[in-house]
């Protein structure tokens, strides 16, 4: 087992989804955490950065969820994420097939 890492992008997405489900806006988070600007929160949601441990813990409490449920380990997928990825690749394959068929028809 290697050193565990956090998937910052997916963790940010999960954090944003949790806020949406609870109908909590970035402005509320800013006020609750006493932040000077909302840019940090947008960076968290976009997976550009993670909250400090103190802010992450406070935010999980504010959302009424366990901190672990917001963190996505790097290299691990939840079952629904695997299905979403598979669906994406199927759509890409169908689209690629459509492009090849259109190219073949235009060449004839």
Residue pairs with C-beta under 8 A, 6 or more apart in sequence:
4 73
4 74
5 73
5 74
5 75
6 50
6 71
6 72
6 73
6 74
7 72
7 73
7 74
7 75
7 76
8 47
8 48
8 49
8 50
9 47
10 47
10 72
10 81
11 47
11 50
11 70
11 71
11 72
12 44
12 45
12 46
12 47
12 48
12 50
13 45
13 47
14 70
14 71
14 72
15 44
15 45
15 59
15 70
16 44
16 45
18 63
18 65
18 70
19 25
19 26
19 29
19 45
19 63
22 63
22 64
24 62
24 63
26 38
26 41
26 42
26 45
27 38
29 35
29 38
29 41
29 59
29 62
30 37
30 38
30 41
32 58
32 59
32 62
33 55
33 58
33 59
35 41
40 49
40 51
43 49
44 50
44 51
50 56
51 59
56 67
56 70
57 67
59 70
60 66
60 67
60 69
60 70
63 70
72 78
77 85
